[in-house]
Amino acid sequence: MPRAFGVVEDQAVASSMEIGVHNGTLAIYVAENVLDSTEITVPAAVYSILMFFLAAAWGSVISRRVRQAPLRSTAT
């Protein structure tokens, strides 16, 4: 989503990971407080737990890719 708005790659990766964290939290909030159903929070909680591990793995892949990329000049 951030890339659609012209955000640079480093910030887009960070924003995407942050959006994933907020989606899980928002889903739990809506299920518990708006829909008043504890049972519906289970899929959101499972997603949230898995997302942290998957985000950590993806962050590791991205950081390796960034370290291996040649340095780009920011001067124009």
N, CA, C and O atoms as a Tinker XYZ file with bonds, in Angstrom:
   304  protein
     1  N      0.803000   -1.196000    0.000000    73     2
     2  CA     0.000000    0.000000    0.000000    64     1     3
     3  C      0.853000    1.271000    0.000000    63     2     4     5
     4  O      0.555000    2.193000   -0.759000    81     3
     5  N      1.894000    1.352000    0.816000    73     3     6
     6  CA     2.696000    2.580000    0.818000    64     5     7
     7  C      3.312000    2.898000   -0.549000    63     6     8     9
     8  O      3.418000    4.067000   -0.922000    81     7
     9  N      3.715000    1.874000   -1.289000    73     7    10
    10  CA     4.328000    2.121000   -2.593000    64     9    11
    11  C      3.331000    2.778000   -3.551000    63    10    12    13
    12  O      3.731000    3.526000   -4.444000    81    11
    13  N      2.059000    2.505000   -3.373000    73    11    14
    14  CA     1.037000    3.118000   -4.220000    64    13    15
    15  C      0.977000    4.625000   -4.021000    63    14    16    17
    16  O      0.511000    5.353000   -4.898000    81    15
    17  N      1.443000    5.091000   -2.879000    73    15    18
    18  CA     1.434000    6.526000   -2.584000    64    17    19
    19  C      2.802000    7.165000   -2.776000    63    18    20    21
    20  O      3.015000    8.306000   -2.365000    81    19
    21  N      3.736000    6.438000   -3.400000    73    19    22
    22  CA     5.031000    7.006000   -3.727000    64    21    23
    23  C      6.031000    7.048000   -2.584000    63    22    24    25
    24  O      6.985000    7.825000   -2.632000    81    23
    25  N      5.838000    6.239000   -1.569000    73    23    26
    26  CA     6.762000    6.197000   -0.437000    64    25    27
    27  C      8.011000    5.425000   -0.869000    63    26    28    29
    28  O      7.908000    4.427000   -1.583000    81    27
    29  N      9.197000    5.888000   -0.435000    73    27    30
    30  CA    10.443000    5.220000   -0.809000    64    29    31
    31  C     10.484000    3.820000   -0.210000    63    30    32    33
    32  O      9.780000    3.532000    0.759000    81    31
    33  N     11.306000    2.952000   -0.787000    73    31    34
    34  CA    11.295000    1.526000   -0.453000    64    33    35
    35  C     11.518000    1.235000    1.030000    63    34    36    37
    36  O     10.779000    0.440000    1.611000    81    35
    37  N     12.513000    1.855000    1.652000    73    35    38
    38  CA    12.792000    1.570000    3.062000    64    37    39
    39  C     11.591000    1.900000    3.946000    63    38    40    41
    40  O     11.230000    1.127000    4.833000    81    39
    41  N     10.985000    3.043000    3.697000    73    39    42
    42  CA     9.821000    3.447000    4.479000    64    41    43
    43  C      8.598000    2.599000    4.140000    63    42    44    45
    44  O      7.752000    2.358000    5.002000    81    43
    45  N      8.499000    2.150000    2.899000    73    43    46
    46  CA     7.380000    1.307000    2.489000    64    45    47
    47  C      7.417000   -0.038000    3.208000    63    46    48    49
    48  O      6.376000   -0.552000    3.617000    81    47
    49  N      8.600000   -0.604000    3.363000    73    47    50
    50  CA     8.733000   -1.882000    4.079000    64    49    51
    51  C      8.330000   -1.701000    5.536000    63    50    52    53
    52  O      7.573000   -2.509000    6.075000    81    51
    53  N      8.823000   -0.657000    6.170000    73    51    54
    54  CA     8.480000   -0.406000    7.573000    64    53    55
    55  C      6.987000   -0.147000    7.730000    63    54    56    57
    56  O      6.369000   -0.648000    8.669000    81    55
    57  N      6.407000    0.621000    6.833000    73    55    58
    58  CA     4.974000    0.917000    6.898000    64    57    59
    59  C      4.138000   -0.340000    6.701000    63    58    60    61
    60  O      3.134000   -0.528000    7.387000    81    59
    61  N      4.535000   -1.194000    5.783000    73    59    62
    62  CA     3.802000   -2.435000    5.539000    64    61    63
    63  C      3.790000   -3.329000    6.768000    63    62    64    65
    64  O      2.767000   -3.931000    7.093000    81    63
    65  N      4.918000   -3.416000    7.447000    73    63    66
    66  CA     4.985000   -4.233000    8.657000    64    65    67
    67  C      4.113000   -3.620000    9.755000    63    66    68    69
    68  O      3.438000   -4.339000   10.492000    81    67
    69  N      4.131000   -2.317000    9.857000    73    67    70
    70  CA     3.308000   -1.634000   10.866000    64    69    71
    71  C      1.824000   -1.809000   10.572000    63    70    72    73
    72  O      1.029000   -1.983000   11.495000    81    71
    73  N      1.445000   -1.766000    9.318000    73    71    74
    74  CA     0.044000   -1.984000    8.940000    64    73    75
    75  C     -0.391000   -3.385000    9.352000    63    74    76    77
    76  O     -1.518000   -3.568000    9.814000    81    75
    77  N      0.481000   -4.376000    9.193000    73    75    78
    78  CA     0.165000   -5.743000    9.608000    64    77    79
    79  C     -0.092000   -5.841000   11.098000    63    78    80    81
    80  O     -1.013000   -6.538000   11.525000    81    79
    81  N      0.706000   -5.156000   11.891000    73    79    82
    82  CA     0.522000   -5.154000   13.348000    64    81    83
    83  C     -0.815000   -4.509000   13.700000    63    82    84    85
    84  O     -1.566000   -5.036000   14.521000    81    83
    85  N     -1.107000   -3.381000   13.086000    73    83    86
    86  CA    -2.358000   -2.691000   13.387000    64    85    87
    87  C     -3.586000   -3.481000   12.935000    63    86    88    89
    88  O     -4.619000   -3.442000   13.603000    81    87
    89  N     -3.491000   -4.195000   11.815000    73    87    90
    90  CA    -4.631000   -4.980000   11.344000    64    89    91
    91  C     -5.030000   -6.034000   12.364000    63    90    92    93
    92  O     -6.217000   -6.216000   12.636000    81    91
    93  N     -4.055000   -6.727000   12.929000    73    91    94
    94  CA    -4.347000   -7.747000   13.940000    64    93    95
    95  C     -4.975000   -7.149000   15.178000    63    94    96    97
    96  O     -5.954000   -7.678000   15.703000    81    95
    97  N     -4.420000   -6.058000   15.641000    73    95    98
    98  CA    -4.937000   -5.382000   16.830000    64    97    99
    99  C     -6.345000   -4.849000   16.580000    63    98   100   101
   100  O     -7.221000   -4.981000   17.435000    81    99
   101  N     -6.560000   -4.257000   15.434000    73    99   102
   102  CA    -7.880000   -3.723000   15.101000    64   101   103
   103  C     -8.916000   -4.839000   14.996000    63   102   104   105
   104  O    -10.050000   -4.677000   15.445000    81   103
   105  N     -8.534000   -5.965000   14.407000    73   103   106
   106  CA    -9.459000   -7.093000   14.286000    64   105   107
   107  C     -9.880000   -7.613000   15.652000    63   106   108   109
   108  O    -11.050000   -7.931000   15.862000    81   107
   109  N     -8.940000   -7.702000   16.575000    73   107   110
   110  CA    -9.266000   -8.155000   17.934000    64   109   111
   111  C    -10.192000   -7.149000   18.609000    63   110   112   113
   112  O    -11.167000   -7.541000   19.250000    81   111
   113  N     -9.899000   -5.865000   18.474000    73   111   114
   114  CA   -10.736000   -4.833000   19.080000    64   113   115
   115  C    -12.166000   -4.887000   18.535000    63   114   116   117
   116  O    -13.128000   -4.865000   19.304000    81   115
   117  N    -12.302000   -4.957000   17.219000    73   115   118
   118  CA   -13.632000   -4.979000   16.607000    64   117   119
   119  C    -14.399000   -6.218000   17.042000    63   118   120   121
   120  O    -15.579000   -6.129000   17.382000    81   119
   121  N    -13.744000   -7.367000   17.035000    73   119   122
   122  CA   -14.429000   -8.604000   17.419000    64   121   123
   123  C    -14.894000   -8.558000   18.869000    63   122   124   125
   124  O    -16.010000   -8.976000   19.180000    81   123
   125  N    -14.051000   -8.058000   19.746000    73   123   126
   126  CA   -14.380000   -8.067000   21.176000    64   125   127
   127  C    -15.327000   -6.940000   21.566000    63   126   128   129
   128  O    -16.314000   -7.182000   22.261000    81   127
   129  N    -15.051000   -5.733000   21.138000    73   127   130
   130  CA   -15.813000   -4.579000   21.620000    64   129   131
   131  C    -16.993000   -4.177000   20.735000    63   130   132   133
   132  O    -18.035000   -3.763000   21.245000    81   131
   133  N    -16.839000   -4.294000   19.433000    73   131   134
   134  CA   -17.927000   -3.885000   18.549000    64   133   135
   135  C    -18.919000   -5.030000   18.349000    63   134   136   137
   136  O    -20.129000   -4.841000   18.473000    81   135
   137  N    -18.398000   -6.217000   18.038000    73   135   138
   138  CA   -19.270000   -7.369000   17.800000    64   137   139
   139  C    -19.615000   -8.121000   19.081000    63   138   140   141
   140  O    -20.510000   -8.967000   19.091000    81   139
   141  N    -18.903000   -7.810000   20.157000    73   139   142
   142  CA   -19.142000   -8.422000   21.470000    64   141   143
   143  C    -19.103000   -9.948000   21.411000    63   142   144   145
   144  O    -19.985000  -10.630000   21.933000    81   143
   145  N    -18.053000  -10.468000   20.758000    73   143   146
   146  CA   -17.917000  -11.916000   20.622000    64   145   147
   147  C    -16.467000  -12.328000   20.856000    63   146   148   149
   148  O    -15.576000  -11.994000   20.075000    81   147
   149  N    -16.250000  -13.051000   21.937000    73   147   150
   150  CA   -14.904000  -13.535000   22.244000    64   149   151
   151  C    -14.460000  -14.595000   21.247000    63   150   152   153
   152  O    -13.279000  -14.680000   20.912000    81   151
   153  N    -15.404000  -15.403000   20.770000    73   151   154
   154  CA   -15.064000  -16.481000   19.825000    64   153   155
   155  C    -14.481000  -15.943000   18.523000    63   154   156   157
   156  O    -13.600000  -16.563000   17.929000    81   155
   157  N    -14.968000  -14.805000   18.090000    73   155   158
   158  CA   -14.498000  -14.233000   16.830000    64   157   159
   159  C    -13.076000  -13.676000   16.975000    63   158   160   161
   160  O    -12.397000  -13.474000   15.968000    81   159
   161  N    -12.618000  -13.428000   18.186000    73   159   162
   162  CA   -11.264000  -12.909000   18.367000    64   161   163
   163  C    -10.192000  -13.957000   18.107000    63   162   164   165
   164  O     -9.032000  -13.611000   17.881000    81   163
   165  N    -10.565000  -15.238000   18.137000    73   163   166
   166  CA    -9.566000  -16.309000   17.994000    64   165   167
   167  C     -8.816000  -16.233000   16.664000    63   166   168   169
   168  O     -7.585000  -16.259000   16.685000    81   167
   169  N     -9.482000  -16.140000   15.504000    73   167   170
   170  CA    -8.708000  -16.039000   14.252000    64   169   171
   171  C     -7.787000  -14.819000   14.218000    63   170   172   173
   172  O     -6.660000  -14.899000   13.729000    81   171
   173  N     -8.268000  -13.696000   14.738000    73   171   174
   174  CA    -7.436000  -12.492000   14.760000    64   173   175
   175  C     -6.236000  -12.670000   15.674000    63   174   176   177
   176  O     -5.143000  -12.196000   15.361000    81   175
   177  N     -6.423000  -13.344000   16.795000    73   175   178
   178  CA    -5.309000  -13.577000   17.713000    64   177   179
   179  C     -4.288000  -14.529000   17.095000    63   178   180   181
   180  O     -3.082000  -14.324000   17.231000    81   179
   181  N     -4.769000  -15.563000   16.420000    73   179   182
   182  CA    -3.845000  -16.501000   15.747000    64   181   183
   183  C     -3.071000  -15.766000   14.661000    63   182   184   185
   184  O     -1.857000  -15.933000   14.541000    81   183
   185  N     -3.771000  -14.948000   13.864000    73   183   186
   186  CA    -3.101000  -14.150000   12.838000    64   185   187
   187  C     -2.033000  -13.261000   13.468000    63   186   188   189
   188  O     -0.913000  -13.175000   12.965000    81   187
   189  N     -2.380000  -12.604000   14.564000    73   187   190
   190  CA    -1.439000  -11.687000   15.210000    64   189   191
   191  C     -0.191000  -12.402000   15.692000    63   190   192   193
   192  O      0.919000  -11.898000   15.524000    81   191
   193  N     -0.362000  -13.559000   16.284000    73   191   194
   194  CA     0.791000  -14.320000   16.773000    64   193   195
   195  C      1.665000  -14.779000   15.610000    63   194   196   197
   196  O      2.885000  -14.623000   15.647000    81   195
   197  N      1.040000  -15.347000   14.576000    73   195   198
   198  CA     1.809000  -15.804000   13.414000    64   197   199
   199  C      2.479000  -14.637000   12.701000    63   198   200   201
   200  O      3.602000  -14.762000   12.211000    81   199
   201  N      1.790000  -13.507000   12.647000    73   199   202
   202  CA     2.311000  -12.348000   11.936000    64   201   203
   203  C      3.627000  -11.866000   12.533000    63   202   204   205
   204  O      4.514000  -11.438000   11.795000    81   203
   205  N      3.771000  -11.928000   13.857000    73   203   206
   206  CA     5.015000  -11.474000   14.465000    64   205   207
   207  C      6.194000  -12.340000   14.018000    63   206   208   209
   208  O      7.266000  -11.817000   13.714000    81   207
   209  N      6.004000  -13.652000   13.976000    73   207   210
   210  CA     7.075000  -14.536000   13.525000    64   209   211
   211  C      7.355000  -14.365000   12.031000    63   210   212   213
   212  O      8.512000  -14.319000   11.611000    81   211
   213  N      6.296000  -14.273000   11.238000    73   211   214
   214  CA     6.489000  -14.092000    9.802000    64   213   215
   215  C      7.094000  -12.723000    9.486000    63   214   216   217
   216  O      7.920000  -12.605000    8.581000    81   215
   217  N      6.692000  -11.702000   10.218000    73   215   218
   218  CA     7.274000  -10.372000   10.010000    64   217   219
   219  C      8.747000  -10.351000   10.383000    63   218   220   221
   220  O      9.545000   -9.691000    9.718000    81   219
   221  N      9.113000  -11.066000   11.438000    73   219   222
   222  CA    10.523000  -11.142000   11.826000    64   221   223
   223  C     11.339000  -11.849000   10.738000    63   222   224   225
   224  O     12.438000  -11.413000   10.397000    81   223
   225  N     10.795000  -12.934000   10.203000    73   223   226
   226  CA    11.494000  -13.651000    9.129000    64   225   227
   227  C     11.609000  -12.772000    7.887000    63   226   228   229
   228  O     12.669000  -12.709000    7.263000    81   227
   229  N     10.523000  -12.096000    7.530000    73   227   230
   230  CA    10.543000  -11.213000    6.357000    64   229   231
   231  C     11.504000  -10.043000    6.575000    63   230   232   233
   232  O     12.223000   -9.651000    5.657000    81   231
   233  N     11.517000   -9.493000    7.773000    73   231   234
   234  CA    12.456000   -8.418000    8.087000    64   233   235
   235  C     13.893000   -8.859000    7.931000    63   234   236   237
   236  O     14.740000   -8.091000    7.475000    81   235
   237  N     14.171000  -10.101000    8.312000    73   235   238
   238  CA    15.521000  -10.654000    8.145000    64   237   239
   239  C     15.883000  -10.760000    6.664000    63   238   240   241
   240  O     16.997000  -10.419000    6.267000    81   239
   241  N     14.953000  -11.226000    5.860000    73   239   242
   242  CA    15.193000  -11.339000    4.415000    64   241   243
   243  C     15.432000   -9.954000    3.814000    63   242   244   245
   244  O     16.366000   -9.764000    3.035000    81   243
   245  N     14.595000   -8.998000    4.173000    73   243   246
   246  CA    14.728000   -7.640000    3.638000    64   245   247
   247  C     16.046000   -7.007000    4.074000    63   246   248   249
   248  O     16.718000   -6.364000    3.267000    81   247
   249  N     16.424000   -7.180000    5.338000    73   247   250
   250  CA    17.660000   -6.555000    5.814000    64   249   251
   251  C     18.879000   -7.158000    5.118000    63   250   252   253
   252  O     19.851000   -6.452000    4.848000    81   251
   253  N     18.833000   -8.439000    4.832000    73   251   254
   254  CA    19.947000   -9.042000    4.069000    64   253   255
   255  C     20.001000   -8.469000    2.666000    63   254   256   257
   256  O     21.079000   -8.180000    2.147000    81   255
   257  N     18.842000   -8.305000    2.055000    73   255   258
   258  CA    18.791000   -7.752000    0.701000    64   257   259
   259  C     19.320000   -6.329000    0.673000    63   258   260   261
   260  O     20.022000   -5.940000   -0.261000    81   259
   261  N     18.987000   -5.554000    1.690000    73   259   262
   262  CA    19.443000   -4.163000    1.763000    64   261   263
   263  C     20.953000   -4.116000    1.975000    63   262   264   265
   264  O     21.641000   -3.297000    1.365000    81   263
   265  N     21.469000   -4.988000    2.837000    73   263   266
   266  CA    22.921000   -5.001000    3.090000    64   265   267
   267  C     23.709000   -5.385000    1.846000    63   266   268   269
   268  O     24.832000   -4.915000    1.660000    81   267
   269  N     23.139000   -6.232000    0.989000    73   267   270
   270  CA    23.842000   -6.690000   -0.201000    64   269   271
   271  C     23.717000   -5.729000   -1.374000    63   270   272   273
   272  O     24.499000   -5.804000   -2.322000    81   271
   273  N     22.754000   -4.839000   -1.323000    73   271   274
   274  CA    22.542000   -3.881000   -2.412000    64   273   275
   275  C     23.631000   -2.825000   -2.413000    63   274   276   277
   276  O     24.099000   -2.421000   -1.349000    81   275
   277  N     24.045000   -2.369000   -3.594000    73   275   278
   278  CA    25.038000   -1.293000   -3.650000    64   277   279
   279  C     24.449000   -0.010000   -3.064000    63   278   280   281
   280  O     23.242000    0.227000   -3.128000    81   279
   281  N     25.319000    0.798000   -2.500000    73   279   282
   282  CA    24.892000    2.060000   -1.901000    64   281   283
   283  C     24.374000    2.992000   -2.999000    63   282   284   285
   284  O     24.961000    3.113000   -4.075000    81   283
   285  N     23.254000    3.643000   -2.684000    73   283   286
   286  CA    22.683000    4.609000   -3.622000    64   285   287
   287  C     22.975000    6.006000   -3.115000    63   286   288   289
   288  O     22.887000    6.276000   -1.918000    81   287
   289  N     23.318000    6.881000   -4.026000    73   287   290
   290  CA    23.565000    8.267000   -3.653000    64   289   291
   291  C     22.239000    8.987000   -3.471000    63   290   292   293
   292  O     21.342000    8.869000   -4.306000    81   291
   293  N     22.118000    9.727000   -2.386000    73   291   294
   294  CA    20.882000   10.476000   -2.142000    64   293   295
   295  C     21.024000   11.917000   -2.607000    63   294   296   297
   296  O     20.047000   12.665000   -2.596000    81   295
   297  N     22.212000   12.315000   -3.011000    73   295   298
   298  CA    22.432000   13.680000   -3.482000    64   297   299
   299  C     21.865000   13.829000   -4.890000    63   298   300   301
   300  O     21.971000   12.922000   -5.716000    81   299
   301  N     21.271000   14.970000   -5.143000    73   299   302
   302  CA    20.728000   15.209000   -6.487000    64   301   303
   303  C     21.407000   16.372000   -7.141000    63   302   304
   304  O     21.080000   16.720000   -8.276000    81   303
